[in-house]
Amino acid sequence: MHASNGPAPRSRLAPPPPFPSPMPLRTVVIDTQSLLDWLVFRNPACEDWSTRLQEDGWEWIFTSAMRAEFDHVAAAGFGERWRVDAPAVAAAWARHAREVAEPAPLGAGQRLSCTDPDDQKFIDLAIAARAQVLVTRDKALLRLARKALERHGVRICTPRVWSAELG
């Protein structure tokens, strides 16, 4: 019998070994206004996000500052017409989102400056996390779309565009 120093050669017909872990998720950052469109205002452009986030391999990430901003805006309310269903909103966050640490400050060569300081956190996280998509209706963030895609591979788009791409 011949001694072997390694694994036995595989037959040509043997299937390849399984992946050691599931395929990586595609990461999305969603700004506050887009979350309100989805979770409070029931914007038709966002209606299938719950399904898409669960079934299509997307991971929605956020930081504590982003959650605090959403909670602050939602707590202010939107009048009788747009009541915030707090338990449903909390369930959506729990089911679909993953909190991540605040990213370290980006270097001058990486950072894209947003003209709205309140929205800087969204582009910084998208770049630091190497997210595929940042969903927003904010004009200051949308103006960064070309640079974000060219420099970092981050697609910045509106909820309607992202939904169309998902569909």
C-alpha positions as CSV (number, residue, x, y, z in Angstrom):
1,M,0.0,0.0,0.0
2,H,1.3,3.5,-0.9
3,A,1.4,6.1,1.8
4,S,0.1,9.5,1.0
5,N,1.0,12.9,2.4
6,G,-2.1,14.6,1.3
7,P,-5.8,14.0,0.6
8,A,-6.7,11.4,-1.9
9,P,-7.1,12.7,-5.5
10,R,-10.7,13.6,-6.3
11,S,-12.5,11.7,-9.0
12,R,-13.4,13.8,-12.1
13,L,-17.0,13.1,-11.4
14,A,-16.9,14.1,-7.7
15,P,-18.8,17.3,-7.0
16,P,-16.8,20.3,-5.8
17,P,-16.8,20.8,-2.0
18,P,-19.6,23.1,-0.7
19,F,-18.9,26.7,0.0
20,P,-17.7,27.1,3.6
21,S,-20.3,29.7,4.3
22,P,-23.3,31.3,2.4
23,M,-22.6,33.7,-0.4
24,P,-21.9,37.2,1.0
25,L,-24.9,39.5,1.4
26,R,-25.2,42.7,-0.6
27,T,-25.2,45.6,1.7
28,V,-27.6,48.6,1.6
29,V,-27.7,51.8,3.7
30,I,-31.1,53.4,3.8
31,D,-31.4,57.1,4.9
32,T,-34.1,58.3,7.3
33,Q,-36.4,59.8,4.7
34,S,-36.4,56.6,2.6
35,L,-37.1,54.5,5.8
36,L,-40.0,56.8,6.6
37,D,-41.3,56.3,3.0
38,W,-41.2,52.6,3.6
39,L,-42.2,52.1,7.3
40,V,-44.5,55.1,7.9
41,F,-45.8,56.6,4.7
42,R,-46.2,53.3,2.9
43,N,-44.8,54.6,-0.3
44,P,-45.7,52.2,-3.1
45,A,-42.1,52.3,-4.4
46,C,-41.0,50.7,-1.2
47,E,-43.8,48.2,-0.7
48,D,-41.9,45.0,-1.3
49,W,-38.7,45.9,0.6
50,S,-39.5,43.6,3.5
51,T,-39.7,40.7,1.2
52,R,-36.6,41.7,-0.8
53,L,-34.5,42.2,2.3
54,Q,-35.5,38.8,3.5
55,E,-35.3,36.8,0.3
56,D,-32.9,38.5,-2.0
57,G,-29.6,38.5,-0.1
58,W,-29.6,42.1,1.0
59,E,-28.4,43.3,4.3
60,W,-29.6,46.7,5.6
61,I,-27.0,48.2,8.0
62,F,-27.2,51.2,10.3
63,T,-25.4,52.9,13.1
64,S,-26.7,54.0,16.4
65,A,-26.7,57.7,15.2
66,M,-28.9,56.7,12.2
67,R,-31.4,54.9,14.5
68,A,-31.4,57.8,16.9
69,E,-32.2,60.2,14.0
70,F,-35.0,58.0,12.7
71,D,-36.5,57.6,16.2
72,H,-36.3,61.4,16.8
73,V,-38.1,62.2,13.6
74,A,-40.7,59.4,14.0
75,A,-41.4,60.5,17.6
76,A,-42.2,64.0,16.4
77,G,-45.1,62.5,14.5
78,F,-46.7,63.4,11.2
79,G,-50.3,64.2,12.2
80,E,-53.4,62.2,12.1
81,R,-53.0,61.1,8.5
82,W,-49.6,59.4,9.1
83,R,-49.6,57.7,12.5
84,V,-46.4,55.8,13.3
85,D,-47.1,52.2,14.1
86,A,-44.3,51.9,16.7
87,P,-44.5,48.1,17.2
88,A,-44.5,47.5,13.4
89,V,-41.6,49.8,12.9
90,A,-39.7,48.2,15.7
91,A,-40.4,44.8,14.3
92,A,-39.1,45.8,10.9
93,W,-35.9,47.1,12.4
94,A,-35.4,43.9,14.4
95,R,-36.2,41.6,11.4
96,H,-34.3,43.4,8.6
97,A,-31.6,45.6,10.0
98,R,-28.2,45.1,11.6
99,E,-26.5,47.7,13.7
100,V,-22.8,48.2,13.0
101,A,-20.3,50.4,14.7
102,E,-19.7,54.0,13.7
103,P,-17.0,53.9,11.0
104,A,-13.6,55.3,11.7
105,P,-13.2,58.7,10.1
106,L,-12.4,58.3,6.5
107,G,-9.2,59.7,5.1
108,A,-9.2,62.8,2.9
109,G,-8.7,60.6,-0.2
110,Q,-11.8,58.4,0.7
111,R,-14.3,60.9,2.1
112,L,-16.9,62.4,0.0
113,S,-18.2,65.6,1.6
114,C,-22.0,66.0,1.7
115,T,-23.3,69.5,1.7
116,D,-25.8,68.5,4.4
117,P,-23.8,67.7,7.5
118,D,-26.8,65.6,8.9
119,D,-26.5,63.3,5.9
120,Q,-22.7,62.8,6.1
121,K,-23.1,59.7,8.3
122,F,-25.0,57.9,5.5
123,I,-22.3,58.3,2.8
124,D,-19.5,57.7,5.3
125,L,-21.1,54.3,6.4
126,A,-21.8,53.3,2.8
127,I,-18.1,53.9,1.8
128,A,-16.6,52.4,5.0
129,A,-18.8,49.3,4.8
130,R,-18.3,49.0,1.0
131,A,-22.1,48.9,0.6
132,Q,-23.4,48.3,-2.8
133,V,-26.3,50.8,-2.5
134,L,-27.2,53.9,-0.5
135,V,-31.0,54.6,-0.9
136,T,-32.0,58.2,-0.5
137,R,-34.2,61.0,-1.8
138,D,-31.9,63.6,-0.3
139,K,-30.6,65.9,-3.0
140,A,-27.2,66.5,-1.3
141,L,-26.6,62.7,-1.2
142,L,-27.9,62.2,-4.8
143,R,-25.4,64.8,-6.0
144,L,-22.6,62.5,-4.8
145,A,-23.8,59.6,-6.9
146,R,-21.3,59.7,-9.7
147,K,-18.3,60.2,-7.5
148,A,-19.5,57.5,-5.0
149,L,-19.8,55.0,-7.8
150,E,-16.6,55.9,-9.6
151,R,-14.4,56.1,-6.5
152,H,-16.0,53.5,-4.2
153,G,-18.4,51.3,-6.2
154,V,-21.4,52.6,-4.1
155,R,-24.5,53.2,-6.0
156,I,-26.6,56.1,-4.7
157,C,-30.2,56.0,-5.9
158,T,-33.8,56.8,-4.9
159,P,-36.2,54.3,-3.4
160,R,-38.1,54.1,-6.7
161,V,-34.9,53.3,-8.7
162,W,-33.7,50.7,-6.1
163,S,-37.2,49.1,-6.1
164,A,-37.2,48.9,-9.9
165,E,-33.8,47.3,-9.9
166,L,-34.9,44.8,-7.3
167,G,-38.0,43.9,-9.2
